[in-house]
């Protein structure tokens, strides 16, 4: 018998932190960094440095959630958590 882990509702800050853990960082040929968050469809961003890319990604995740809420789109569960 398999047990399903209960889904937890978390704050937006916690949800963003969970999404960032799934970030795939790629250094481009020109030295800039691209970041993709596969758990949030279509979310890709970049920065001149890896640190800037990380900051841009956090902003992009927050924007992705805001737009999804605005249009009534589904916000996916991440690691057993959903955003409030």
C-alpha positions as CSV (number, residue, x, y, z in Angstrom):
1,X,0.0,0.0,0.0
2,X,1.5,3.3,-1.0
3,X,1.0,6.4,1.1
4,X,0.6,9.7,-0.6
5,X,2.3,12.6,1.1
6,X,-0.2,15.3,2.1
7,X,0.0,18.6,0.2
8,X,0.9,21.6,2.2
9,X,-0.1,25.2,1.6
10,X,2.9,27.5,1.9
11,X,3.6,31.2,1.7
12,X,4.8,32.7,-1.5
13,X,8.3,33.2,-0.1
14,X,8.5,29.4,0.7
15,X,7.1,28.5,-2.7
16,X,9.6,30.7,-4.5
17,X,12.4,29.1,-2.4
18,X,11.2,25.7,-3.5
19,X,11.0,26.7,-7.2
20,X,14.5,28.1,-7.0
21,X,15.8,24.7,-5.9
22,X,14.8,23.4,-9.3
23,X,16.7,26.0,-11.2
24,X,18.9,24.8,-14.0
25,X,21.8,27.2,-14.5
26,X,23.7,27.3,-17.8
27,X,26.6,29.5,-18.6
28,X,26.3,30.8,-22.1
29,X,29.2,31.2,-24.6
30,X,29.3,34.9,-24.0
31,X,29.7,34.4,-20.2
32,X,26.1,35.3,-19.2
33,X,23.9,32.8,-17.4
34,X,20.5,31.4,-18.4
35,X,18.2,29.9,-15.8
36,X,15.2,27.6,-16.4
37,X,12.8,26.4,-13.8
38,X,11.3,23.2,-15.3
39,X,8.5,23.0,-12.6
40,X,7.1,26.3,-13.8
41,X,6.3,25.9,-17.6
42,X,7.9,28.6,-19.8
43,X,10.0,30.2,-17.0
44,X,13.4,31.1,-18.4
45,X,15.5,34.1,-17.5
46,X,19.1,35.3,-17.6
47,X,21.7,37.5,-16.0
48,X,25.1,38.9,-16.7
49,X,26.5,37.0,-13.7
50,X,25.3,33.9,-11.9
51,X,24.3,36.0,-8.9
52,X,22.4,38.4,-11.1
53,X,20.7,35.4,-12.9
54,X,19.6,34.1,-9.4
55,X,18.1,37.5,-8.5
56,X,16.4,37.7,-11.9
57,X,15.0,34.2,-11.4
58,X,13.5,35.0,-8.0
59,X,11.8,38.0,-9.6
60,X,10.6,35.9,-12.6
61,X,9.1,33.2,-10.3
62,X,7.2,35.9,-8.4
63,X,6.0,37.4,-11.6
64,X,5.1,34.0,-13.0
65,X,2.9,33.3,-10.0
66,X,1.2,36.7,-10.1
67,X,0.3,36.3,-13.8
68,X,-0.9,32.8,-13.3
69,X,-3.2,33.9,-10.5
70,X,-4.4,36.9,-12.5
71,X,-5.4,34.7,-15.5
72,X,-6.7,31.8,-13.3
73,X,-4.0,29.4,-14.6
74,X,-3.0,26.4,-12.5
75,X,0.0,26.9,-10.2
76,X,1.8,23.6,-10.0
77,X,2.6,21.7,-6.8
78,X,6.3,21.8,-6.0
79,X,7.7,19.2,-3.7
80,X,4.3,18.5,-2.2
81,X,3.6,22.2,-1.7
82,X,1.1,24.7,-3.2
83,X,1.2,28.5,-2.8
84,X,-1.5,30.2,-0.7
